[in-house]
Amino acid sequence: MVVVEITGWQVGFNKIACTQLVRAAAGYGLSDAKRITDGILDGDVQRIWISPGETAANLARDLNAIGAVAKLGCSSEDAL
């Protein structure tokens, strides 16, 4: 699994699009996706574990496009 780490947001951040992206890519329900988005707005680092890696890279790219500050972190295998 690969982790997408969201460390902040920029002016113009689209919270509705963020919630929709997280729901689609991670398979989270609406309340969990909204919790992630609210955490981003509160300034908390959010981590989403996703498999496979291509989906994670696409999520990070798409989140950056809507004003989030996101990057790929280490995978769960790298942490061992």
C-alpha positions as CSV (number, residue, x, y, z in Angstrom):
1,M,0.0,0.0,0.0
2,V,1.1,3.6,-0.7
3,V,0.3,6.5,1.5
4,V,-0.8,9.9,0.2
5,E,0.2,12.6,2.7
6,I,-1.8,15.8,2.7
7,T,0.1,18.5,4.6
8,G,-1.9,21.6,3.9
9,W,-3.9,23.7,1.5
10,Q,-3.6,26.8,-0.7
11,V,-5.8,29.7,-1.5
12,G,-8.6,28.4,-3.8
13,F,-8.8,24.9,-2.1
14,N,-11.9,23.2,-3.3
15,K,-13.2,21.2,-0.3
16,I,-16.2,19.6,-2.1
17,A,-13.9,18.3,-4.8
18,C,-11.4,17.1,-2.2
19,T,-14.2,15.1,-0.5
20,Q,-15.3,13.6,-3.8
21,L,-11.7,12.7,-4.7
22,V,-11.0,11.0,-1.4
23,R,-14.3,9.1,-1.6
24,A,-13.6,7.8,-5.1
25,A,-9.9,6.9,-4.7
26,A,-9.9,5.5,-1.2
27,G,-13.4,4.1,-1.1
28,Y,-14.3,6.0,2.0
29,G,-17.8,6.9,2.9
30,L,-19.0,10.5,3.0
31,S,-18.4,11.1,6.7
32,D,-14.9,9.7,6.6
33,A,-14.0,11.7,3.5
34,K,-15.4,14.9,5.0
35,R,-13.4,14.2,8.2
36,I,-10.2,14.1,6.0
37,T,-11.2,17.3,4.3
38,D,-12.0,19.1,7.6
39,G,-8.7,17.9,9.0
40,I,-6.9,19.4,6.1
41,L,-8.6,22.7,6.6
42,D,-7.8,22.6,10.4
43,G,-4.1,22.3,9.5
44,D,-3.7,18.6,10.5
45,V,-1.6,16.3,8.3
46,Q,-3.9,13.7,6.8
47,R,-2.7,10.3,5.5
48,I,-4.6,8.0,3.2
49,W,-3.4,4.5,2.5
50,I,-4.2,3.4,-1.0
51,S,-3.5,0.4,-3.2
52,P,-2.2,0.2,-6.0
53,G,0.4,2.9,-6.3
54,E,-0.9,4.4,-9.6
55,T,-4.2,5.3,-7.9
56,A,-2.2,6.9,-5.1
57,A,-0.2,9.0,-7.6
58,N,-3.3,10.0,-9.4
59,L,-5.0,11.1,-6.1
60,A,-1.9,13.2,-5.0
61,R,-1.8,14.8,-8.5
62,D,-5.6,15.5,-8.4
63,L,-5.5,16.9,-4.9
64,N,-2.7,19.3,-5.8
65,A,-4.7,20.4,-8.8
66,I,-7.6,21.5,-6.5
67,G,-5.5,23.4,-4.0
68,A,-4.3,20.7,-1.5
69,V,-0.7,20.2,-0.7
70,A,-0.3,16.4,-1.2
71,K,2.6,14.0,-1.9
72,L,3.3,10.3,-1.9
73,G,4.8,9.1,1.3
74,C,6.5,5.8,2.1
75,S,4.6,2.6,1.5
76,S,3.7,0.3,4.4
77,E,6.5,-2.1,3.3
78,D,9.0,0.7,3.5
79,A,8.1,1.4,7.1
80,L,9.2,-2.2,8.2
